[in-house]
Amino acid sequence: MPLSSFARVQLAHLPTPLEPLTRLSQMLGGPRIYIKRDDCTGLAGGGNKTRKLEFLMGDALEKACDFILTAGGLQSNHARQTAAAAAKLGLDCELFLESVPGTPSSDYDRNGNLLLDRLLGAGVQRCPGDGSLLTRMEARAEELRREGRTPYVVPVGGSSGIGALGYADCALELIKQCQAQELEPDHIWMATGSGGTQAGLLAGLALAQSKVPLTGINVSATEEVQKAKLRPVLAETFGLLGLALPDLDDVICDENFYLPGYGIPNEGTLEAIRLLAVSEAILLDPVYSGKAMAGLIARIREGAFSSRDTVVFLHSGGAAALFAYETLL
Ligand SMILES: Cc1ncc(COP(=O)(O)O)c(C=O)c1O
């Protein structure tokens, strides 16, 4: 089915800007770096999930759902944007949020995204990090059904085929902007977690028959585990759009920058956050975009690009979480 035939609600400020990072490019002596500002999607702090939620909420409204549930880590940007989408559409919302081992304790469990979740009117169910999150959320959905409500369970990270359509659309938007700015990107660079953003971008690039390589920097997993997560989302997304599925061997999920683990920034992440702040006044985040940028900086320093190359970095948002990491920054 064509992208335009899927239900969609307008939540994001689109198109997001595509801008040069001139000072950063000069400082690194590397390729021309452009940034796609999906941190500026506009919905209560913005970020990549807003694009996915345009399609997910479209689906929820089409199914006459009146209660939105989702799950994630305590500082989930996805949960915050879902709470915001529900508030904007006048729907009830409950978030199932679990502790993340190894994250800083003082602000992590009350500030940042968690503060915003509450402000946005979402109910917050705090769960232990024991793998029971999805079972608890499903049990709550069942309870709501018995009470006569119509719940809509948004998958973790918004990463279903429907959610990923938001990033197929983003790829088309980006290609149009590149044409308008007479840019021919040699590479697109991004953070990959639950996989929907990467799956959607790959689908959009395939729709446009673009061969630009896309590097996903894993934020939480080895290449093998990441590809196992990506496989079903990719299949669903390409299936919805009637596209031929790419070979997973051709998909890049770089495992070299995520350690020590999900939600825990390493030295490279912290350096990237500081460098982007002082050179470009861009606020990266400690969990996703900071790790992705650390990967790009490392590859530039290794000489992976020439100064004539053009790299587009997708800023997927997440700066609200900075306030939960004060002790590390
Ligand atoms: C700021 C930010 N960047 C990137 C991602 C990763 O996107 P995906 O889960 O679609 O791989 C997330 C997911 O929560 C995020 O919050």
PDBQT file of the ligand as one rigid body, heavy atoms in Angstrom, charges set to zero:
ROOT
HETATM    1  C1  LIG A 401      16.406   9.788  21.321  1.00  0.00    +0.000 C 
HETATM    2  C2  LIG A 401      16.242   8.461  20.684  1.00  0.00    +0.000 A 
HETATM    3  N1  LIG A 401      17.026   8.160  19.634  1.00  0.00    +0.000 NA
HETATM    4  C3  LIG A 401      16.957   6.970  19.010  1.00  0.00    +0.000 A 
HETATM    5  C4  LIG A 401      16.082   5.987  19.459  1.00  0.00    +0.000 A 
HETATM    6  C5  LIG A 401      16.094   4.668  18.763  1.00  0.00    +0.000 C 
HETATM    7  O1  LIG A 401      15.026   4.519  17.910  1.00  0.00    +0.000 OA
HETATM    8  P1  LIG A 401      14.465   3.061  17.620  1.00  0.00    +0.000 P 
HETATM    9  O2  LIG A 401      13.961   2.549  18.937  1.00  0.00    +0.000 OA
HETATM   10  O3  LIG A 401      13.426   3.260  16.602  1.00  0.00    +0.000 OA
HETATM   11  O4  LIG A 401      15.593   2.232  17.140  1.00  0.00    +0.000 OA
HETATM   12  C6  LIG A 401      15.241   6.257  20.547  1.00  0.00    +0.000 A 
HETATM   13  C7  LIG A 401      14.333   5.228  21.056  1.00  0.00    +0.000 C 
HETATM   14  O5  LIG A 401      13.782   5.311  22.114  1.00  0.00    +0.000 OA
HETATM   15  C8  LIG A 401      15.321   7.522  21.173  1.00  0.00    +0.000 A 
HETATM   16  O6  LIG A 401      14.561   7.837  22.229  1.00  0.00    +0.000 OA
ENDROOT
TORSDOF 0
